[in-house]
Amino acid sequence: MEITPMDDDVISFAQDEPEPSEHVAQEAWKVLTVDDDFNYQRSTEFALAGLKILDRPLQLLRAYSYAEASKLLSEHADIAIALVDVVMETDDAGLRLVRAIREVLGNAEIRLVLLTGQPGMAPMLDVMKEYDINDYWTKSELTDTRLQTVLTGCARSYVQIREIARAKRGLQLIAESSDSVYSAKNLQEFSARMLAELAKLLGLPPDGLVCAKAYTTSRPENRECYIIGAAGIYSNCVGKTLIEFEAPNVREHLHQCLQGRKSIHEKDYTCLFFLDPIGAADYAAYIETGHPLDATEQELIRVFSLNIANGLQNVSLFNRLERLAYEDDTLRIPNRNALLRRLSQILSRPDRNQYQLMLVDIDGFASINSVLGARYGDSVLQLVSSRLKDAFSGTIQVSRVKDDLFAVLGSVEDVSADKLDGLFNGLSASEKSLKLLNISSVTYPLSHPDSSPPEVITRAGIALKQAKKRGIRQHTTYDPETEAAAASRFHLLQALQDALTKQSIFAVLQPQVDLETKQVTGVEVLARWRLEDGTHIRPDQFISLAETSGLILPLGQQIFTQSCAACRRLQEAGYRDIRIGVNYSVIQFEQDDMVDTLIRSAEAVGIRPQQIEVEITESTVMHNFALVQEKLERLREIGVTVAIDDFGTGFSSLAYLSRLAVDRLKIDKSFVDKVTTDKGAAAIAKTVIQLGESFNLDIIAEGVETKEQAQWLLDNGCSSVQGYLYARPMTVDVLLPWLAQRR
């Protein structure tokens, strides 16, 4: 690929010998387009063909789904711009991708432009407020010229953000490498070494030497001076103010030097003045010489003073860089870098098991910030920071990790969530509105082996996030098993995405039998997932994962399509009266086109709606009764039958049951298992059968495994059953011969 030099739009920092910017090589801009519309992808490609932005060509990467985009983003860390369609395989696929880029990948540099052909699906103001995106356009408005303008603005912003991030990383590297550049890292160490070298230079004993510091940010008469270094008889005075200094003569000489801002040479002492404009401070060093300095000594002192002045500026510069790299700019407390450094020190110690880390998070802070404003949000952060420092003082380090996440690092005895209980007690009148603040925490013992500092923070953060799902004011301790379960769930999610892409999840059918006629009246469709190594993943594992991750829509559609195809094969084999039951989740019912999609899928393979039964659970009904009721009525209108699955396990109202457009109830396996051994289970099963009779609904029992259960059901008025007593779930290829044998 040809690389063209670039002349402008790059932020640079002056150096003696500047290194070339990472953008000077003029590589192509990587632009990712994510859209399931092939034609729109092609039109975008034509619109950008041959285009150069800021004198650089474009390299177009195309993805047609959330999964494909995720794969490309993981393979190309230098994608500059992503054009993302909101509605793809799901109505919110594009929004989920944006959240994954910012929060999962942690990529704050890529510029994100959302596109939509259906503006009503994701209102612009809501999306711009909730998601970290850079622009939002409807496809009809995005002409070629506008597209090029949007890309140009995004590219310019991307360059600036990358260069700023690069500069900040450089500052941190400078701060961390200062140990090898300067031998002194702070003023106390610097002043001690300066006094020792000065005594050696003049051939004096290290006695009667004092270094004082005065800030220049206040008026001279109001400036308070501190002793930052002393030797010999004055060594116990370090840290005192000049007023507290016991030697009045020395105190007066230092005061005159700082007031006059010039060096003083007298017959038995010398007071050297140093100016530090970087540190906004003046320094004075008092030396008891015992004799007037001769010309040679004065010249040595002059050269030494010049070097000392430069050294002071170096120390001040180092301290400033130290603050930039290791101090939070808003709260003036240690930041994440400082926490990582301290963690590294503790984790390398043999007594690491005596320390622990506690992460503290403000519940609902994002809402506080968005509703009441950033200034109020900062005041909340200041209050929490101050209270944490008061509650955890001494050698305990309180840090700000990010946003509203704080860290408390110290000994096991000192770092405890119990201290958080009274964190907001004793608020002043102006702080009363903050009394309603809630916080959650997780405690991470540093005794866990094989953990690097970033891993400690990440693992503790994951545990805190899991705890906060349970509500506010959650205080928990890190559990490795919880982390292992989360990691396993993540890997299973990746495998599920891959399985959906490959369509390797398949449908099996379990026959439903009439006990009186012995005829097969229907089949229930169940999803099965078998990995390439032959391992079976339980349905309760991957279906719940699909529901929480948003993958239930593509999974449900794939299973329904397979169900329709199986129904067609049954029809062609002469089994026209066998009904095929398919489970639907609440997320599927929430889709506006749910019924239309069902009709299209059935028509595509030539089956009638009357051959389909939709199964829903009580919890699905109660999640949004009005919505479900409306969808069920539409299904009944086109001839689809409806069954309530696992009836009796939920807490639905009988009044709702009388208003629902349903055809039959399914007695859950948990009751069927015990109808012959448990009076309570038998009573519930009888009640369901009686309800069916009262509401004129059919009843079917699932999970029948013994002849005794089947006989009990028949004796009590339930003649429709399914279960292992009659047949296990099987593919349609196995079902057809099985049916043929029963004819």
Buried (B, 14 or more C-beta within 10 A) or exposed (E): EEEEEBEEBBBBEEEEEEEEBEBBEBBBBBBBBBBBBEEBBEEBEEBBEEBEBBEBBBBBBBBBBBBBBBBBBEEBEEBBBBBBBBBBBBBBBBBBBBBBBBEEEEBEBBBBBBBBBEBEBBEEEEBBEBBEBBBBBBBEEBEEEEBBEBBBBBBBBBBEBBBEEBEEEEBBEBBBEBEEEBEBBEBBBBBBBBBBEBBEBBEBEBEBBBBBBBEBEEEEEEBEBBBBBBBBEBBEBBEBEBEEBEBEEBBEBBBEBBBEEEBBBEEEBBBBBBBBEBBEBBBBBBBBBEEEBEEEBEEBBEEBBEEBBEBBBBBBBBBBBBBBBBBBEEBEBBBBBBBBBBBEEBBEEEEBEBBBBBBBBBBBBEEBBEEEEEEBBEBBBBBBBEBBBEBBEEEBBBBBBEEBBBBBBBBBEBBBBEBBEEBBEEBEEEBEEBEEBBBBBBBBBBEBEEBEBEEBBEBBBBBBBBBBEEEEEBBBBBEEEBBEEBEEBEEBBEBBBEBBEEEBBBBBBBBBBBBEEEEBBBBBBBBBBEEEEEEEBEBEBBBBBBBEBBBBBBBBBBBBBBBBBBBBBBBEBEBEEBBBBBBBBBBBBBBEEBBEBBBEBBEEBEBBBBBBBBBBBBBBBBBBBEBBBBBBEBBBEBEBBBBBBBBBBBEBEEEBBEEBBBBBBBBBBBBBBBBBEEEEBBEBBBEBBEBBEEBEBBBBBBBBBBEEBBEBBBEBEBBBBBBEBBBEBBBBEBBBEEBEEEE
